[in-house]
């Protein structure tokens, strides 16, 4: 069984793992970044946080090789255009 616990000194087992993790973290940051003047800011942020939590929990419980899939899923759920439009206050 694979250990998915948080270990401060643990390193990615390969460069691909580190890139996948970075991709997931970038997707999380993109989805959770909204200007304060976005209409329905609180609701949108809470909704997005719920999706982020589900995706991150999935990444932690699944095969580590599938982390890239989790990032792609999150980006697909909130496409860049949708994130940009929310940032414009539309």
Rosetta silent file (secondary structure, phi, psi, omega in degrees, C-alpha in Angstrom):
SEQUENCE: XXXXXXXXXXXXXXXXXXXXXXXXXXXXXXXXXXXXXXXXXXXXXXXXXXXXXXXXXXXXXXXXXXXXXXXXXXXXXXXXXXXXXXXXXX
SCORE:     score description
SCORE:     0.000 S_00000001
   1 L     0.000  138.440 -178.652    0.000    0.000    0.000 S_00000001
   2 L   -81.059  136.496  177.943    1.292    3.443   -0.889 S_00000001
   3 L   -88.234  116.308  179.786    1.887    5.906    1.939 S_00000001
   4 L  -107.949   18.348 -178.185    0.215    9.245    1.108 S_00000001
   5 L   -70.443  158.374  178.079    0.817   10.855    4.488 S_00000001
   6 L   -78.422  120.438  179.574    2.268   14.329    4.724 S_00000001
   7 L  -129.939  112.055 -175.124    5.963   14.019    5.328 S_00000001
   8 L   -56.687  -31.449 -176.606    7.986   17.266    5.351 S_00000001
   9 L   -95.323    1.693 -178.461   11.177   15.542    4.240 S_00000001
  10 L   -73.310  143.243  177.801    9.587   13.402    1.540 S_00000001
  11 L  -116.473  153.531  175.147   10.669   14.062   -2.011 S_00000001
  12 L   -60.165  145.553 -177.589    8.855   13.314   -5.230 S_00000001
  13 L   -77.670  -15.917  177.392    9.919    9.948   -6.576 S_00000001
  14 L  -155.913  165.195  178.413   10.478   11.392  -10.030 S_00000001
  15 H   -61.916  -34.890  177.645   10.568   14.662  -11.899 S_00000001
  16 H   -61.643  -40.172  177.910    7.183   13.776  -13.411 S_00000001
  17 H   -60.986  -44.825 -179.009    5.672   13.516   -9.926 S_00000001
  18 H   -64.569  -40.296  178.465    6.972   16.974   -9.006 S_00000001
  19 H   -66.337  -41.335  177.911    5.613   18.478  -12.232 S_00000001
  20 H   -63.072  -42.518  179.108    2.225   16.858  -11.706 S_00000001
  21 H   -64.853  -43.366  177.503    2.079   18.150   -8.145 S_00000001
  22 H   -61.289  -41.991  178.493    3.071   21.635   -9.273 S_00000001
  23 H   -60.807  -42.468  178.424    0.402   21.493  -11.981 S_00000001
  24 H   -64.673  -43.561  179.577   -2.215   20.535   -9.384 S_00000001
  25 H   -64.878  -37.859  176.639   -1.129   23.335   -7.047 S_00000001
  26 H   -64.713  -40.486  178.174   -1.254   25.861   -9.902 S_00000001
  27 H   -63.554  -42.520  178.215   -4.764   24.691  -10.805 S_00000001
  28 H   -61.180  -47.370 -179.765   -5.860   25.063   -7.172 S_00000001
  29 H   -61.648  -42.332  179.386   -4.399   28.581   -6.986 S_00000001
  30 H   -62.036  -45.426 -176.688   -6.067   29.580  -10.274 S_00000001
  31 H   -68.154  -33.572 -176.817   -9.474   28.277   -9.228 S_00000001
  32 H   -91.267    0.695  179.848   -9.340   29.925   -5.795 S_00000001
  33 L   -95.177  108.847  177.701   -8.130   33.316   -7.037 S_00000001
  34 L  -135.178  139.029  174.011  -11.057   35.702   -7.390 S_00000001
  35 L   -66.473  148.820 -178.270  -11.145   39.483   -6.970 S_00000001
  36 L   -61.795  -25.708 -177.451  -13.143   40.626   -3.955 S_00000001
  37 L   -89.011   10.291  176.134  -15.534   42.608   -6.171 S_00000001
  38 L   -65.439  129.148  177.223  -16.623   39.506   -8.112 S_00000001
  39 L   -56.833  133.092 -179.458  -20.437   39.228   -7.980 S_00000001
  40 L    68.095   31.056 -175.357  -21.346   36.436   -5.560 S_00000001
  41 H   -48.806  -52.891 -175.594  -17.731   36.307   -4.360 S_00000001
  42 H   -61.921  -44.656 -179.395  -18.442   34.351   -1.168 S_00000001
  43 H   -64.242  -47.189 -179.185  -20.699   31.834   -2.884 S_00000001
  44 H   -61.387  -43.378 -179.115  -18.310   31.329   -5.809 S_00000001
  45 H   -65.044  -42.179  178.284  -15.316   30.918   -3.535 S_00000001
  46 H   -63.174  -42.116  178.577  -17.144   28.412   -1.306 S_00000001
  47 H   -62.190  -46.626 -179.783  -18.279   26.445   -4.365 S_00000001
  48 H   -65.757  -38.517  178.900  -14.776   26.387   -5.810 S_00000001
  49 H   -62.628  -37.686  177.050  -13.251   25.431   -2.454 S_00000001
  50 H   -62.464  -42.748  177.731  -15.582   22.435   -2.310 S_00000001
  51 H   -65.706  -42.188  178.714  -14.431   21.283   -5.738 S_00000001
  52 H   -60.709  -45.249  179.497  -10.783   21.842   -4.811 S_00000001
  53 H   -59.237  -45.136  179.737  -11.202   19.806   -1.631 S_00000001
  54 H   -62.149  -42.503 -178.626  -12.786   16.934   -3.526 S_00000001
  55 H   -68.411  -42.554 -179.991  -10.042   16.938   -6.170 S_00000001
  56 H   -66.637  -42.093  176.903   -7.212   17.148   -3.631 S_00000001
  57 H   -61.072  -39.700  176.316   -8.742   14.371   -1.528 S_00000001
  58 H   -61.516  -42.099  179.866   -9.004   12.291   -4.694 S_00000001
  59 H   -64.268  -33.380 -179.109   -5.358   12.966   -5.484 S_00000001
  60 H   -77.138  -28.670 -176.157   -4.361   11.842   -1.988 S_00000001
  61 H   -96.756  -13.567 -178.338   -6.359    8.612   -2.038 S_00000001
  62 L   -96.004  179.782  176.463   -5.656    7.539   -5.601 S_00000001
  63 L   -60.769  128.996 -179.499   -2.540    6.331   -7.300 S_00000001
  64 H   -55.703  -25.233  178.838    0.047    9.160   -7.207 S_00000001
  65 H   -68.109  -13.854 -179.096    0.570    8.708  -10.939 S_00000001
  66 H   -95.097    7.385 -179.513   -2.958   10.068  -11.454 S_00000001
  67 H   -59.841  -37.197  177.832   -2.279   13.493   -9.883 S_00000001
  68 H   -60.205  -38.386  178.156   -1.984   14.982  -13.371 S_00000001
  69 H   -63.010  -41.950  179.625   -5.482   13.739  -14.151 S_00000001
  70 H   -61.697  -40.855  177.349   -6.816   15.473  -11.021 S_00000001
  71 H   -64.326  -44.002  179.073   -5.266   18.785  -12.096 S_00000001
  72 H   -63.119  -38.846  178.965   -6.733   18.428  -15.585 S_00000001
  73 H   -62.603  -45.342 -179.273  -10.145   17.637  -14.110 S_00000001
  74 H   -64.457  -42.886  177.605  -10.069   20.748  -11.928 S_00000001
  75 H   -64.422  -34.828  177.674   -8.970   22.936  -14.833 S_00000001
  76 H   -69.825  -32.960  179.026  -11.743   21.427  -16.952 S_00000001
  77 H   -69.955  -35.539  178.401  -14.311   22.160  -14.240 S_00000001
  78 L  -128.280   79.865 -177.831  -13.216   25.800  -14.126 S_00000001
  79 L   -57.845  155.335 -178.838  -11.760   26.617  -17.545 S_00000001
  80 H   -53.177  -38.256  179.832   -9.312   29.527  -17.815 S_00000001
  81 H   -62.454  -42.878  179.911  -11.966   31.582  -19.619 S_00000001
  82 H   -66.046  -40.904  178.772  -14.414   31.136  -16.732 S_00000001
  83 H   -64.564  -42.975  179.219  -11.730   32.025  -14.188 S_00000001
  84 H   -64.357  -42.093  179.770  -10.795   35.123  -16.232 S_00000001
  85 H   -63.550  -39.955  177.669  -14.434   36.205  -16.564 S_00000001
  86 H   -63.304  -35.467  178.765  -14.943   35.897  -12.822 S_00000001
  87 H   -69.014  -23.882  178.180  -11.838   38.021  -12.409 S_00000001
  88 L   -86.073   -4.310  178.964  -13.363   40.714  -14.619 S_00000001
  89 L    82.258   19.999 -179.374  -16.418   40.881  -12.372 S_00000001
  90 L   -92.079    0.000    0.000  -18.842   39.503  -14.973 S_00000001
